[in-house]
């Protein structure tokens, strides 16, 4: 179960990280880094 959860958590964490970056940092900075 941990292995399966790890895969799902990675995708969820990535989405959360992107959302946090957009809310915490301006979109211009995210685009420049992306």
mmCIF file as Biopython writes it, N, C-alpha, C and O atoms, coordinates in Angstrom:
data_model
#
loop_
_atom_site.group_PDB
_atom_site.id
_atom_site.type_symbol
_atom_site.label_atom_id
_atom_site.label_alt_id
_atom_site.label_comp_id
_atom_site.label_asym_id
_atom_site.label_entity_id
_atom_site.label_seq_id
_atom_site.pdbx_PDB_ins_code
_atom_site.Cartn_x
_atom_site.Cartn_y
_atom_site.Cartn_z
_atom_site.occupancy
_atom_site.B_iso_or_equiv
_atom_site.auth_seq_id
_atom_site.auth_asym_id
_atom_site.pdbx_PDB_model_num
ATOM 1   N N  . UNK A ? 1  ? 0.851  -1.206 0.000   1.0 0.0 1  A 1 
ATOM 2   C CA . UNK A ? 1  ? 0.000  0.000  0.000   1.0 0.0 1  A 1 
ATOM 3   C C  . UNK A ? 1  ? 0.887  1.257  0.000   1.0 0.0 1  A 1 
ATOM 4   O O  . UNK A ? 1  ? 0.575  2.256  -0.648  1.0 0.0 1  A 1 
ATOM 5   N N  . UNK A ? 2  ? 1.979  1.179  0.731   1.0 0.0 2  A 1 
ATOM 6   C CA . UNK A ? 2  ? 2.852  2.363  0.785   1.0 0.0 2  A 1 
ATOM 7   C C  . UNK A ? 2  ? 3.400  2.671  -0.613  1.0 0.0 2  A 1 
ATOM 8   O O  . UNK A ? 2  ? 3.499  3.835  -1.002  1.0 0.0 2  A 1 
ATOM 9   N N  . UNK A ? 3  ? 3.750  1.630  -1.357  1.0 0.0 3  A 1 
ATOM 10  C CA . UNK A ? 3  ? 4.327  1.864  -2.695  1.0 0.0 3  A 1 
ATOM 11  C C  . UNK A ? 3  ? 3.272  2.526  -3.585  1.0 0.0 3  A 1 
ATOM 12  O O  . UNK A ? 3  ? 3.568  3.483  -4.300  1.0 0.0 3  A 1 
ATOM 13  N N  . UNK A ? 4  ? 2.061  2.018  -3.537  1.0 0.0 4  A 1 
ATOM 14  C CA . UNK A ? 4  ? 0.995  2.615  -4.369  1.0 0.0 4  A 1 
ATOM 15  C C  . UNK A ? 4  ? 0.729  4.047  -3.920  1.0 0.0 4  A 1 
ATOM 16  O O  . UNK A ? 4  ? 0.555  4.947  -4.741  1.0 0.0 4  A 1 
ATOM 17  N N  . UNK A ? 5  ? 0.701  4.242  -2.613  1.0 0.0 5  A 1 
ATOM 18  C CA . UNK A ? 5  ? 0.427  5.594  -2.074  1.0 0.0 5  A 1 
ATOM 19  C C  . UNK A ? 5  ? 1.543  6.541  -2.501  1.0 0.0 5  A 1 
ATOM 20  O O  . UNK A ? 5  ? 1.288  7.696  -2.843  1.0 0.0 5  A 1 
ATOM 21  N N  . UNK A ? 6  ? 2.767  6.054  -2.481  1.0 0.0 6  A 1 
ATOM 22  C CA . UNK A ? 6  ? 3.899  6.913  -2.854  1.0 0.0 6  A 1 
ATOM 23  C C  . UNK A ? 6  ? 3.714  7.465  -4.260  1.0 0.0 6  A 1 
ATOM 24  O O  . UNK A ? 6  ? 3.963  8.645  -4.512  1.0 0.0 6  A 1 
ATOM 25  N N  . UNK A ? 7  ? 3.280  6.614  -5.165  1.0 0.0 7  A 1 
ATOM 26  C CA . UNK A ? 7  ? 3.106  7.079  -6.550  1.0 0.0 7  A 1 
ATOM 27  C C  . UNK A ? 7  ? 2.026  8.158  -6.614  1.0 0.0 7  A 1 
ATOM 28  O O  . UNK A ? 7  ? 2.198  9.183  -7.273  1.0 0.0 7  A 1 
ATOM 29  N N  . UNK A ? 8  ? 0.922  7.918  -5.930  1.0 0.0 8  A 1 
ATOM 30  C CA . UNK A ? 8  ? -0.192 8.888  -5.961  1.0 0.0 8  A 1 
ATOM 31  C C  . UNK A ? 8  ? 0.219  10.174 -5.243  1.0 0.0 8  A 1 
ATOM 32  O O  . UNK A ? 8  ? -0.077 11.278 -5.700  1.0 0.0 8  A 1 
ATOM 33  N N  . UNK A ? 9  ? 0.897  10.014 -4.124  1.0 0.0 9  A 1 
ATOM 34  C CA . UNK A ? 9  ? 1.302  11.200 -3.346  1.0 0.0 9  A 1 
ATOM 35  C C  . UNK A ? 9  ? 2.203  12.087 -4.199  1.0 0.0 9  A 1 
ATOM 36  O O  . UNK A ? 9  ? 2.103  13.313 -4.142  1.0 0.0 9  A 1 
ATOM 37  N N  . UNK A ? 10 ? 3.075  11.476 -4.984  1.0 0.0 10 A 1 
ATOM 38  C CA . UNK A ? 10 ? 3.991  12.281 -5.811  1.0 0.0 10 A 1 
ATOM 39  C C  . UNK A ? 10 ? 3.184  13.180 -6.735  1.0 0.0 10 A 1 
ATOM 40  O O  . UNK A ? 10 ? 3.467  14.373 -6.846  1.0 0.0 10 A 1 
ATOM 41  N N  . UNK A ? 11 ? 2.185  12.618 -7.394  1.0 0.0 11 A 1 
ATOM 42  C CA . UNK A ? 11 ? 1.381  13.432 -8.324  1.0 0.0 11 A 1 
ATOM 43  C C  . UNK A ? 11 ? 0.632  14.510 -7.554  1.0 0.0 11 A 1 
ATOM 44  O O  . UNK A ? 11 ? 0.575  15.660 -7.989  1.0 0.0 11 A 1 
ATOM 45  N N  . UNK A ? 12 ? 0.060  14.145 -6.418  1.0 0.0 12 A 1 
ATOM 46  C CA . UNK A ? 12 ? -0.712 15.127 -5.633  1.0 0.0 12 A 1 
ATOM 47  C C  . UNK A ? 12 ? 0.212  16.229 -5.117  1.0 0.0 12 A 1 
ATOM 48  O O  . UNK A ? 12 ? -0.128 17.411 -5.163  1.0 0.0 12 A 1 
ATOM 49  N N  . UNK A ? 13 ? 1.377  15.829 -4.630  1.0 0.0 13 A 1 
ATOM 50  C CA . UNK A ? 13 ? 2.315  16.831 -4.086  1.0 0.0 13 A 1 
ATOM 51  C C  . UNK A ? 13 ? 2.737  17.792 -5.190  1.0 0.0 13 A 1 
ATOM 52  O O  . UNK A ? 13 ? 2.881  18.992 -4.952  1.0 0.0 13 A 1 
ATOM 53  N N  . UNK A ? 14 ? 2.934  17.271 -6.385  1.0 0.0 14 A 1 
ATOM 54  C CA . UNK A ? 14 ? 3.382  18.136 -7.497  1.0 0.0 14 A 1 
ATOM 55  C C  . UNK A ? 14 ? 2.286  19.164 -7.778  1.0 0.0 14 A 1 
ATOM 56  O O  . UNK A ? 14 ? 2.578  20.342 -7.985  1.0 0.0 14 A 1 
ATOM 57  N N  . UNK A ? 15 ? 1.050  18.729 -7.786  1.0 0.0 15 A 1 
ATOM 58  C CA . UNK A ? 15 ? -0.059 19.662 -8.063  1.0 0.0 15 A 1 
ATOM 59  C C  . UNK A ? 15 ? -0.117 20.710 -6.957  1.0 0.0 15 A 1 
ATOM 60  O O  . UNK A ? 15 ? -0.291 21.899 -7.221  1.0 0.0 15 A 1 
ATOM 61  N N  . UNK A ? 16 ? 0.031  20.252 -5.712  1.0 0.0 16 A 1 
ATOM 62  C CA . UNK A ? 16 ? -0.024 21.201 -4.587  1.0 0.0 16 A 1 
ATOM 63  C C  . UNK A ? 16 ? 1.125  22.192 -4.682  1.0 0.0 16 A 1 
ATOM 64  O O  . UNK A ? 16 ? 0.946  23.384 -4.431  1.0 0.0 16 A 1 
ATOM 65  N N  . UNK A ? 17 ? 2.295  21.706 -5.042  1.0 0.0 17 A 1 
ATOM 66  C CA . UNK A ? 17 ? 3.474  22.584 -5.140  1.0 0.0 17 A 1 
ATOM 67  C C  . UNK A ? 17 ? 3.231  23.658 -6.195  1.0 0.0 17 A 1 
ATOM 68  O O  . UNK A ? 17 ? 3.527  24.832 -5.971  1.0 0.0 17 A 1 
ATOM 69  N N  . UNK A ? 18 ? 2.697  23.260 -7.335  1.0 0.0 18 A 1 
ATOM 70  C CA . UNK A ? 18 ? 2.432  24.232 -8.418  1.0 0.0 18 A 1 
ATOM 71  C C  . UNK A ? 18 ? 1.401  25.256 -7.941  1.0 0.0 18 A 1 
ATOM 72  O O  . UNK A ? 18 ? 1.566  26.455 -8.165  1.0 0.0 18 A 1 
ATOM 73  N N  . UNK A ? 19 ? 0.350  24.788 -7.289  1.0 0.0 19 A 1 
ATOM 74  C CA . UNK A ? 19 ? -0.700 25.709 -6.815  1.0 0.0 19 A 1 
ATOM 75  C C  . UNK A ? 19 ? -0.101 26.673 -5.787  1.0 0.0 19 A 1 
ATOM 76  O O  . UNK A ? 19 ? -0.378 27.872 -5.819  1.0 0.0 19 A 1 
ATOM 77  N N  . UNK A ? 20 ? 0.708  26.150 -4.890  1.0 0.0 20 A 1 
ATOM 78  C CA . UNK A ? 20 ? 1.338  27.012 -3.867  1.0 0.0 20 A 1 
ATOM 79  C C  . UNK A ? 20 ? 2.248  28.035 -4.535  1.0 0.0 20 A 1 
ATOM 80  O O  . UNK A ? 20 ? 2.251  29.206 -4.155  1.0 0.0 20 A 1 
ATOM 81  N N  . UNK A ? 21 ? 3.010  27.604 -5.518  1.0 0.0 21 A 1 
ATOM 82  C CA . UNK A ? 21 ? 3.935  28.526 -6.198  1.0 0.0 21 A 1 
ATOM 83  C C  . UNK A ? 21 ? 3.137  29.639 -6.880  1.0 0.0 21 A 1 
ATOM 84  O O  . UNK A ? 21 ? 3.524  30.807 -6.846  1.0 0.0 21 A 1 
ATOM 85  N N  . UNK A ? 22 ? 2.029  29.260 -7.494  1.0 0.0 22 A 1 
ATOM 86  C CA . UNK A ? 22 ? 1.219  30.280 -8.185  1.0 0.0 22 A 1 
ATOM 87  C C  . UNK A ? 22 ? 0.629  31.271 -7.183  1.0 0.0 22 A 1 
ATOM 88  O O  . UNK A ? 22 ? 0.537  32.466 -7.460  1.0 0.0 22 A 1 
ATOM 89  N N  . UNK A ? 23 ? 0.229  30.758 -6.007  1.0 0.0 23 A 1 
ATOM 90  C CA . UNK A ? 23 ? -0.427 31.639 -5.017  1.0 0.0 23 A 1 
ATOM 91  C C  . UNK A ? 23 ? 0.649  32.428 -4.248  1.0 0.0 23 A 1 
ATOM 92  O O  . UNK A ? 23 ? 0.465  33.610 -3.956  1.0 0.0 23 A 1 
ATOM 93  N N  . UNK A ? 24 ? 1.751  31.779 -3.929  1.0 0.0 24 A 1 
ATOM 94  C CA . UNK A ? 24 ? 2.801  32.464 -3.145  1.0 0.0 24 A 1 
ATOM 95  C C  . UNK A ? 24 ? 3.657  33.367 -4.026  1.0 0.0 24 A 1 
ATOM 96  O O  . UNK A ? 24 ? 4.106  34.424 -3.580  1.0 0.0 24 A 1 
ATOM 97  N N  . UNK A ? 25 ? 3.885  32.963 -5.263  1.0 0.0 25 A 1 
ATOM 98  C CA . UNK A ? 25 ? 4.756  33.756 -6.142  1.0 0.0 25 A 1 
ATOM 99  C C  . UNK A ? 25 ? 3.976  34.238 -7.362  1.0 0.0 25 A 1 
ATOM 100 O O  . UNK A ? 25 ? 2.992  33.608 -7.750  1.0 0.0 25 A 1 
ATOM 101 N N  . UNK A ? 26 ? 4.385  35.305 -7.950  1.0 0.0 26 A 1 
ATOM 102 C CA . UNK A ? 26 ? 3.688  35.828 -9.135  1.0 0.0 26 A 1 
ATOM 103 C C  . UNK A ? 26 ? 3.836  34.868 -10.310 1.0 0.0 26 A 1 
ATOM 104 O O  . UNK A ? 26 ? 4.822  34.137 -10.394 1.0 0.0 26 A 1 
ATOM 105 N N  . UNK A ? 27 ? 2.873  34.866 -11.207 1.0 0.0 27 A 1 
ATOM 106 C CA . UNK A ? 27 ? 2.910  33.949 -12.359 1.0 0.0 27 A 1 
ATOM 107 C C  . UNK A ? 27 ? 4.118  34.221 -13.256 1.0 0.0 27 A 1 
ATOM 108 O O  . UNK A ? 27 ? 4.630  33.310 -13.906 1.0 0.0 27 A 1 
ATOM 109 N N  . UNK A ? 28 ? 4.565  35.463 -13.290 1.0 0.0 28 A 1 
ATOM 110 C CA . UNK A ? 28 ? 5.714  35.794 -14.157 1.0 0.0 28 A 1 
ATOM 111 C C  . UNK A ? 28 ? 6.943  34.993 -13.709 1.0 0.0 28 A 1 
ATOM 112 O O  . UNK A ? 28 ? 7.679  34.446 -14.530 1.0 0.0 28 A 1 
ATOM 113 N N  . UNK A ? 29 ? 7.141  34.939 -12.407 1.0 0.0 29 A 1 
ATOM 114 C CA . UNK A ? 29 ? 8.332  34.228 -11.893 1.0 0.0 29 A 1 
ATOM 115 C C  . UNK A ? 29 ? 8.188  32.736 -12.218 1.0 0.0 29 A 1 
ATOM 116 O O  . UNK A ? 29 ? 9.161  32.096 -12.617 1.0 0.0 29 A 1 
ATOM 117 N N  . UNK A ? 30 ? 7.003  32.187 -12.053 1.0 0.0 30 A 1 
ATOM 118 C CA . UNK A ? 30 ? 6.799  30.748 -12.312 1.0 0.0 30 A 1 
ATOM 119 C C  . UNK A ? 30 ? 7.077  30.456 -13.783 1.0 0.0 30 A 1 
ATOM 120 O O  . UNK A ? 30 ? 7.717  29.456 -14.109 1.0 0.0 30 A 1 
ATOM 121 N N  . UNK A ? 31 ? 6.601  31.321 -14.665 1.0 0.0 31 A 1 
ATOM 122 C CA . UNK A ? 31 ? 6.805  31.101 -16.108 1.0 0.0 31 A 1 
ATOM 123 C C  . UNK A ? 31 ? 8.294  31.199 -16.439 1.0 0.0 31 A 1 
ATOM 124 O O  . UNK A ? 31 ? 8.812  30.412 -17.231 1.0 0.0 31 A 1 
ATOM 125 N N  . UNK A ? 32 ? 8.972  32.158 -15.835 1.0 0.0 32 A 1 
ATOM 126 C CA . UNK A ? 32 ? 10.407 32.331 -16.113 1.0 0.0 32 A 1 
ATOM 127 C C  . UNK A ? 32 ? 11.173 31.091 -15.655 1.0 0.0 32 A 1 
ATOM 128 O O  . UNK A ? 32 ? 12.095 30.637 -16.331 1.0 0.0 32 A 1 
ATOM 129 N N  . UNK A ? 33 ? 10.784 30.548 -14.503 1.0 0.0 33 A 1 
ATOM 130 C CA . UNK A ? 33 ? 11.483 29.356 -13.996 1.0 0.0 33 A 1 
ATOM 131 C C  . UNK A ? 33 ? 11.068 28.135 -14.810 1.0 0.0 33 A 1 
ATOM 132 O O  . UNK A ? 33 ? 11.891 27.259 -15.078 1.0 0.0 33 A 1 
ATOM 133 N N  . UNK A ? 34 ? 9.811  28.071 -15.199 1.0 0.0 34 A 1 
ATOM 134 C CA . UNK A ? 34 ? 9.307  26.909 -15.939 1.0 0.0 34 A 1 
ATOM 135 C C  . UNK A ? 34 ? 9.885  26.906 -17.331 1.0 0.0 34 A 1 
ATOM 136 O O  . UNK A ? 34 ? 9.587  26.010 -18.121 1.0 0.0 34 A 1 
#
